[in-house]
Amino acid sequence: MGALLGLGVGVGLLLIWSAFALPRHRAEGPPRSAGPGRTDRLLARAGMGTTSARAFWVVCAGCGLVAFLGIQVVSQTLPVSLTFAIMGGYLPVGLVTGRARRRQAEFAEVWPEAVDNLASAVRAGLSLPEAVGGLAVRGPEPLRPAFARFALDYQVSGRFGESLDGLKRVLADPVGDRVVEGLRIAREVGGGDLGRLLRNLSGYLRDEARTRSELESRQSWTVNGARLAVAAPWLVLLVMSFQSEVIGRYASPGGVVVLVLAALACVVAYRVMMRIGRLPTERRILS
């Protein structure tokens, strides 16, 4: 009986070990390749798709280290230096996020003009690949590099679908996804109504951009007020760092508690304010 019990325990432990230690394989279907991570998607939306996520985080770490050393030299207070090191490390993330937001807003303004150029080129008798590649010359300035890349890819490969996939990766824009997929469908099924589709899409994009611009102008005071309210206490703390007899109090346990609670309050308040005042953002459902 004891041997049987020991055998059962051993088999159970072996099964538990194998569940964590041995590699697992899918029962059916080919293994899926891992898609781009969150950092890679952010860099792509900011127009920095050639920058690797590892290099970006190295820059963040470098900014945090520079901020830490600079504040430590001035204040000689470790908790304060660590606080500004975290802010310095987050600075590249905030800058890239803002750049991605501005790039998407800039694209939203010029997409109607690009679609109008496509419709005119198709109406003039150009083939669809020629019309799309022509936007590298006749299209809006912010979109020209992406369409120049498309024209080069199509010239080299001659594959319209793969070139459109590359265009989507370079643009990394939800409106661009809709335009690209519309062109793909028109190419595959024979777009007899392509001109009318493009004109309707252009009108829809103009109305959407106009409405969103009005909402963002009304929302701006909320966003700016939230940012100012969050930044003000830390600007005061930065000025206090030059007064060693005052800033030294934050090296005590009570000072550390104050810094931690203040940071948590600022983060929570800022996130709540931004969530209340944010506008719905379009997601890339066709990427």
Order of alpha helices (4+ residues) and beta strands (2+ residues): alpha-alpha-alpha-alpha-alpha-alpha-alpha-alpha-alpha-alpha-alpha
